[in-house]
Amino acid sequence: MRNRKPRIFRHRPNGGHYRRQDRDNENLRLIPGSFSNGKSKNNFKPHQSVEKLLERYKILAQEALSSGDKTLSENYLQHVDHFERIVSLKKSNQNENKSQVASVTKVQDKNLSSNSETNQDQISKNKK
């Protein structure tokens, strides 16, 4: 049995930690999930949709402007601009996918109809 060196645990200021595997090996291995303490950096749930985040930042920008904080409002408006671009890109990708699916479906329908016509021709020839 190998004699193992004791592991060193260090804590980060945000409550997470990382573990050093070997004292000889200076590479640090991060523990999955060690940085997540249940809260994301911007206090939003990571599984929220882009559309919900867009609306949320619009509301935050309005609230910041009404409280007189123009800098914070501008920051939120930059987030709004970012999410609007993502939403428009997402919609354009969906439209492209729909058009591609429609064109593939048309080609498949053409192939099916030509195959059925060919099969019917062969059946009528076989009957003769």
C-alpha positions as CSV (number, residue, x, y, z in Angstrom):
1,M,0.0,0.0,0.0
2,R,1.3,3.4,-1.0
3,N,1.9,6.1,1.6
4,R,-0.2,9.1,0.6
5,K,0.7,12.6,1.3
6,P,-1.9,14.6,3.2
7,R,-4.1,16.8,1.0
8,I,-4.1,20.5,1.5
9,F,-7.4,22.3,1.5
10,R,-7.6,26.0,0.9
11,H,-10.6,28.2,1.1
12,R,-11.4,31.1,-1.3
13,P,-12.9,34.4,-0.1
14,N,-16.2,33.5,-1.7
15,G,-16.7,30.4,0.4
16,G,-15.5,28.0,-2.3
17,H,-12.4,26.0,-2.2
18,Y,-10.0,24.1,-4.3
19,R,-7.9,21.0,-3.5
20,R,-4.2,20.5,-4.3
21,Q,-3.6,16.8,-5.2
22,D,0.1,16.6,-4.5
23,R,2.6,18.9,-3.0
24,D,5.0,18.0,-5.7
25,N,2.5,18.7,-8.4
26,E,1.7,22.4,-8.6
27,N,-1.3,21.9,-10.8
28,L,-4.5,22.7,-9.0
29,R,-7.6,20.6,-9.6
30,L,-10.8,22.4,-9.1
31,I,-13.7,20.6,-7.5
32,P,-16.9,20.8,-9.6
33,G,-19.4,23.1,-8.0
34,S,-17.0,24.4,-5.5
35,F,-17.7,28.0,-6.6
36,S,-21.5,27.8,-6.5
37,N,-23.0,28.6,-3.2
38,G,-26.5,28.6,-4.5
39,K,-26.4,32.1,-5.8
40,S,-25.2,33.2,-9.2
41,K,-23.0,36.3,-9.6
42,N,-25.9,38.6,-10.8
43,N,-28.6,37.1,-8.6
44,F,-30.5,35.6,-11.5
45,K,-31.4,32.0,-11.9
46,P,-29.2,30.4,-14.6
47,H,-32.1,28.5,-16.1
48,Q,-34.1,31.6,-16.9
49,S,-34.9,32.1,-20.5
50,V,-33.2,34.9,-22.5
51,E,-36.6,36.6,-22.9
52,K,-37.2,36.7,-19.2
53,L,-33.8,38.1,-18.6
54,L,-34.4,40.8,-21.2
55,E,-37.6,41.8,-19.5
56,R,-35.9,41.7,-16.1
57,Y,-33.1,44.0,-17.2
58,K,-35.6,46.4,-18.8
59,I,-37.4,46.7,-15.5
60,L,-34.1,47.2,-13.6
61,A,-33.0,49.9,-16.0
62,Q,-36.3,51.8,-15.5
63,E,-36.0,51.4,-11.7
64,A,-32.4,52.7,-11.7
65,L,-33.3,55.7,-13.9
66,S,-36.3,56.6,-11.7
67,S,-34.1,56.5,-8.6
68,G,-31.6,58.8,-10.3
69,D,-28.8,56.4,-11.0
70,K,-28.0,57.1,-14.6
71,T,-24.8,55.0,-14.6
72,L,-26.6,51.9,-13.3
73,S,-29.4,52.4,-15.7
74,E,-27.0,52.6,-18.7
75,N,-25.4,49.4,-17.4
76,Y,-28.7,47.6,-17.4
77,L,-29.6,49.1,-20.8
78,Q,-26.4,47.6,-22.2
79,H,-27.6,44.2,-20.9
80,V,-30.9,44.8,-22.5
81,D,-29.2,45.5,-25.8
82,H,-27.2,42.3,-25.5
83,F,-30.2,40.2,-24.7
84,E,-32.2,41.8,-27.6
85,R,-29.4,40.7,-30.0
86,I,-29.5,37.2,-28.6
87,V,-33.3,37.0,-29.0
88,S,-33.2,38.3,-32.5
89,L,-30.4,35.8,-33.4
90,K,-32.4,33.0,-31.8
91,K,-35.5,34.0,-33.8
92,S,-33.6,34.2,-37.1
93,N,-32.1,30.7,-36.4
94,Q,-35.5,29.3,-35.7
95,N,-36.8,30.8,-39.0
96,E,-33.9,29.3,-40.9
97,N,-34.5,25.9,-39.3
98,K,-38.2,26.1,-40.2
99,S,-37.4,27.0,-43.8
100,Q,-34.8,24.2,-44.0
101,V,-37.3,21.7,-42.5
102,A,-40.0,22.9,-45.0
103,S,-37.6,22.5,-48.0
104,V,-36.5,19.0,-46.8
105,T,-40.1,18.0,-46.3
106,K,-41.0,19.2,-49.9
107,V,-38.1,17.2,-51.3
108,Q,-39.1,14.1,-49.4
109,D,-42.7,14.6,-50.5
110,K,-41.5,14.8,-54.1
111,N,-39.4,11.7,-53.7
112,L,-42.3,9.8,-52.2
113,S,-44.8,10.8,-54.9
114,S,-42.3,10.0,-57.7
115,N,-41.6,6.6,-56.0
116,S,-45.3,5.8,-55.7
117,E,-45.8,6.8,-59.3
118,T,-42.9,4.5,-60.3
119,N,-44.4,1.7,-58.2
120,Q,-47.8,2.1,-59.7
121,D,-46.3,2.0,-63.2
122,Q,-44.4,-1.2,-62.4
123,I,-47.6,-2.7,-60.9
124,S,-49.6,-1.9,-64.1
125,K,-46.8,-3.3,-66.3
126,N,-46.8,-6.5,-64.2
127,K,-50.6,-6.9,-64.6
128,K,-50.3,-6.7,-68.4
